[in-house]
Amino acid sequence: MAFYEHTVMTRQDVSAQQAEALNDTIKVLIEENGGRVAKIEYWGLRNLTYRVKKNRKAHYSLLALDAPPAAMAEVERQLSINEDVLRWLTVRVEQLDLELSPLLARRERERERERERGPRFEDEAAA
């Protein structure tokens, strides 16, 4: 089996739950075809640099996969049929990177800073 990083962009009209349901569908397809999903990251609704199929925003997801090529072909076939999917990119990699992506790592650092600061000044004035 080979290692892949798979990124999916879904339409902005779709809810976050529907975008994550698509990730679950991909996971089931991979597992049915003898592969495994090592990591799923939902990056959320993000602005696009340019319009893609008349959309200015898209829900992004990143999946780290260990799957046979036939499984990836089936996933890509299913994504090409799905009207909610704007684009996808599958890249074969030498090894899977199971750490948080830089995007999510930055969000986690920001949350940690907020927790360390404690309540905001406005919250203290209201109390």
N, C-alpha and C positions, 0 to 999 in steps of 0.2 A: 504494500500500500504506500501511497505518497502523502505528503503533507501539503495542505493548501491553506491560504488565507483568502477568505471570501467576503467581499463587501457588497452590501445590497442597499439600494436607494429606493424608497417607496414614496408614493404621492403624498403631498401635504394634506389632502382631504382625509386621509386615513387616520384613525385614532392611534395613539401609542399602543393600546392593547392589540389592535389589529396588526400593527407592525411587528409586535412581539409574537403574535400568533403565527405570522409568516416565518419567523425564526424557528418556532416549534415545529412547523411543517417541514422546514428544511432539515431539522434535526431528525425527525422521523424518517424522512427519505434516506438520509445518510445511514442511519442505523439499520433500516430494512435492507440496504444493499451491502451490509457488512463493514461499514465504517464506524467511526466514533467522532463525536464532537467534543473537543477539548475545552473550548471557551466560546461563549457568546457574549458580546458587548453591544448593548443598545446605546447609541450615541445621542439619540433624540432628534428633534426637529432642528435642522440647520439651514442657513441661507445658502443658496447656490450662487456661484460666481456669474453664471449666465443661465438663461432659461433652458430647461430641459422638458420637452413635450409640454410647453406652456406653463410649467411650474417654476415658481421662484424659490421654493423651499422643498426639502425632502427629509424623510426620516432615514437615518443611517444606522446600519448594523454591521458589525464585524464578527466573523466566525472563524475560529481556528479548527481545522478539520484534519483527520487522519482517515483517508478514504481511498477506495480503488477508483481509477479513472472512469469506470462505467457509472459509478454512483454520482460523480460530479457531472457527467454528461446528462444523467437523468434530472439532477437538480436544475441545471441550466435550461433543460427542455421545459421543465415545469415553470420556471421563472419567465421564460419567453412567452408562455401562454397567459400568465397572470397579468391582468390589466393594471393592477395597483403598483407593479414594479416598474420604475423608470429605467434604471440601469443596474448592472451588477458587474463585478470584476472578480475573477478567480485567478490567483497567482500561486504557482507551485513554489514552495520554499524548501530549503534543506532541513530545517528543524522548526518546530512550533515555538512561538514566543508566548508563554503563558502568563507573563506579567501584564499589568494594566497598560493599555495603550497610553501614549502621552496625553491625549485628550482627557481621558478619565482620570489619569494620575493628577493632572492639574486641578480638576474639579475636587478631588479628594484633598489635595493640599489646601485649597481655598476653604473647604468645609472645616478642616482642622484649625485653620487660623481663626475662623468665626467662633468655633467652640472655645478656643483659648482666650479670645477677647472677652467672652462673657456677654452679659446683656448689653445692648446698645444704650447710648446716652439718652435717647428719646424714651426708651422703656423705663429707665430709672426715674426720669422726670414725671412720667405718668403714674408711677407707683406711689 
